[in-house]
């Protein structure tokens, strides 16, 4: 099973370099999420649930509200994610979209809810709070394997798309908790795709 975490670590490192890192950089440069939200929605396959899709008139309103929101904490992220699904302005269940947008807003402690992750966790019914409880319990059981995979990842950077000149930037984030959690997300996503 360790090899699956190793694979997830390399996969997320590549995804971080080619996608998440760039989206986060654009957010920082723009001073907010406004110009980046449609790209996050597209990259994370939730744009189809947003009224108007990429051309939605809601993007700036959503970005402004996210900009006014303080960094989420362990005490408030579940309720905030649940509230945000209705703020996205759709009749669809946008809990997955809310979790993804709020992850980009705050990273840890937000847990990304995804259909493939729910399948991997055998989560078929319940609230976002129930999902987070299950996700956290499973993460804790996998944490040592994930940490081991991170050590191997650092040793095998030549097996990633991260160029030599990007390694310092990578090494600055790889040991942050959110990075390990995203490796777990990638592991779940892979397992839920079977």
C-alpha positions as CSV (number, residue, x, y, z in Angstrom):
1,X,0.0,0.0,0.0
2,X,2.9,2.4,0.6
3,X,3.6,2.5,-3.2
4,X,0.1,4.0,-3.6
5,X,1.0,6.9,-1.3
6,X,4.3,7.3,-3.1
7,X,2.4,7.5,-6.3
8,X,0.0,10.0,-4.8
9,X,2.9,12.1,-3.5
10,X,4.5,12.4,-7.0
11,X,1.1,13.0,-8.6
12,X,0.3,15.8,-6.3
13,X,3.7,17.3,-6.5
14,X,3.2,17.4,-10.3
15,X,-0.3,18.8,-10.0
16,X,0.9,21.4,-7.5
17,X,3.7,22.6,-9.8
18,X,1.6,22.7,-13.0
19,X,-1.7,23.9,-11.5
20,X,-2.3,24.7,-7.8
21,X,0.9,26.7,-7.4
22,X,0.1,28.8,-10.5
23,X,-3.5,29.4,-9.3
24,X,-2.2,30.4,-5.9
25,X,0.4,32.7,-7.4
26,X,-2.2,34.4,-9.6
27,X,-4.4,34.9,-6.6
28,X,-1.6,36.5,-4.7
29,X,-0.6,38.7,-7.6
30,X,-4.2,39.9,-8.2
31,X,-4.8,40.5,-4.5
32,X,-7.7,38.1,-4.4
33,X,-9.6,35.3,-6.1
34,X,-11.7,37.3,-8.6
35,X,-9.8,36.6,-11.8
36,X,-8.9,33.0,-10.8
37,X,-12.2,31.6,-9.6
38,X,-13.5,30.5,-13.0
39,X,-10.1,28.7,-13.6
40,X,-10.3,27.0,-10.2
41,X,-13.9,25.9,-11.0
42,X,-12.8,24.6,-14.4
43,X,-9.6,22.8,-13.1
44,X,-11.5,21.2,-10.3
45,X,-14.5,20.2,-12.5
46,X,-17.2,22.1,-10.6
47,X,-17.8,24.9,-13.2
48,X,-20.8,23.0,-14.7
49,X,-22.8,23.6,-11.5
50,X,-22.2,27.4,-11.4
51,X,-25.0,29.3,-13.2
52,X,-23.5,30.8,-16.3
53,X,-20.3,28.7,-16.1
54,X,-17.2,30.6,-17.0
55,X,-19.2,33.6,-18.0
56,X,-21.2,33.8,-14.8
57,X,-22.1,37.2,-13.5
58,X,-21.6,35.8,-10.0
59,X,-17.8,35.5,-10.1
60,X,-16.9,39.0,-8.8
61,X,-19.6,38.8,-6.1
62,X,-18.2,35.4,-4.9
63,X,-14.7,36.7,-5.0
64,X,-15.6,39.8,-3.0
65,X,-17.3,37.7,-0.4
66,X,-14.3,35.4,-0.2
67,X,-12.0,38.4,0.1
68,X,-14.0,39.6,3.1
69,X,-13.8,36.2,4.8
70,X,-11.0,35.7,7.4
71,X,-8.9,32.6,7.2
72,X,-10.9,29.6,8.2
73,X,-10.1,27.7,11.4
74,X,-10.8,24.2,12.8
75,X,-13.7,25.7,14.7
76,X,-15.5,27.3,11.8
77,X,-14.6,25.7,8.5
78,X,-17.3,23.0,8.4
79,X,-20.1,25.5,9.0
80,X,-18.6,28.0,6.5
81,X,-18.3,25.4,3.7
82,X,-21.9,24.3,4.3
83,X,-23.1,27.9,4.2
84,X,-21.1,28.7,1.0
85,X,-22.7,26.1,-1.1
86,X,-25.9,28.2,-1.1
87,X,-23.9,31.4,-1.7
88,X,-22.7,30.1,-5.0
89,X,-26.1,30.7,-6.5
90,X,-27.3,27.4,-7.9
91,X,-30.0,24.8,-7.4
92,X,-27.3,22.2,-7.7
93,X,-25.5,20.8,-4.6
94,X,-22.3,22.8,-4.7
95,X,-20.7,21.5,-1.5
96,X,-17.8,20.2,-3.6
97,X,-17.3,23.6,-5.3
98,X,-17.6,25.4,-1.9
99,X,-15.0,23.1,-0.4
100,X,-12.6,23.6,-3.3
101,X,-13.0,27.4,-3.4
102,X,-12.5,27.6,0.4
103,X,-9.5,25.4,0.2
104,X,-7.9,27.9,-2.1
105,X,-8.9,30.6,0.3
106,X,-7.6,29.0,3.5
107,X,-6.0,25.6,2.6
108,X,-5.8,23.8,5.9
109,X,-8.2,23.0,7.7
110,X,-10.6,22.7,4.8
111,X,-11.2,19.2,3.5
112,X,-12.0,19.0,-0.2
113,X,-15.1,17.0,-0.9
114,X,-15.0,15.2,-4.2
115,X,-17.2,12.4,-5.6
116,X,-14.1,10.2,-6.1
117,X,-13.0,10.8,-2.5
118,X,-16.4,10.0,-1.2
119,X,-16.3,6.7,-3.2
120,X,-12.9,5.8,-1.8
121,X,-14.0,6.5,1.7
122,X,-17.3,4.6,1.2
123,X,-19.1,7.7,2.3
124,X,-22.6,7.5,0.8
125,X,-24.8,9.6,3.0
126,X,-24.3,12.4,5.6
127,X,-23.3,15.9,6.1
128,X,-20.1,17.7,5.2
129,X,-19.3,17.5,8.9
130,X,-19.7,13.7,8.8
131,X,-17.5,13.6,5.7
132,X,-14.8,15.6,7.5
133,X,-14.9,13.4,10.5
134,X,-14.4,10.3,8.3
135,X,-11.7,12.0,6.2
136,X,-9.8,13.0,9.3
137,X,-9.9,9.6,10.8
138,X,-8.7,8.0,7.6
139,X,-6.0,10.6,7.2
140,X,-4.7,9.9,10.7
141,X,-4.4,6.2,9.9
142,X,-2.4,7.1,6.8
143,X,-0.3,9.9,8.2
144,X,2.9,8.0,8.7
145,X,2.7,6.5,5.2
146,X,2.1,10.0,3.8
147,X,5.1,11.4,5.7
148,X,7.2,8.5,4.5
149,X,6.1,9.2,0.9
150,X,7.0,12.9,1.3
151,X,10.6,11.9,2.4
152,X,10.8,9.6,-0.7
153,X,9.4,12.4,-2.9
154,X,12.1,14.8,-1.7
155,X,14.7,12.2,-2.5
156,X,13.2,11.6,-6.0
157,X,12.5,15.1,-7.3
158,X,14.0,14.1,-10.6
159,X,10.9,11.9,-11.1
160,X,8.6,14.9,-11.0
161,X,8.0,17.8,-13.5
162,X,9.5,20.3,-11.0
163,X,12.6,21.8,-12.6
164,X,15.8,22.3,-10.7
165,X,15.1,26.0,-10.5
166,X,11.8,25.3,-8.9
167,X,13.0,23.0,-6.2
168,X,13.6,25.8,-3.6
169,X,10.0,26.8,-3.9
170,X,8.8,23.2,-3.7
171,X,10.9,22.6,-0.6
172,X,9.3,25.6,1.1
173,X,5.9,24.0,0.9
174,X,6.3,20.2,0.8
175,X,6.4,19.8,4.6
176,X,3.4,22.0,5.3
177,X,0.4,20.2,6.6
178,X,-1.8,21.2,3.7
179,X,0.6,19.6,1.3
180,X,0.4,16.3,3.1
181,X,-3.4,16.6,3.2
182,X,-3.5,17.2,-0.6
183,X,-1.4,14.1,-1.1
184,X,-4.1,12.2,0.8
185,X,-6.7,13.8,-1.4
186,X,-4.8,12.6,-4.4
187,X,-4.6,9.1,-2.9
188,X,-8.4,9.1,-2.3
189,X,-9.1,10.5,-5.8
190,X,-7.0,7.8,-7.4
191,X,-8.7,5.1,-5.3
192,X,-12.2,6.4,-6.0
193,X,-11.5,6.3,-9.7
194,X,-11.3,2.5,-9.8
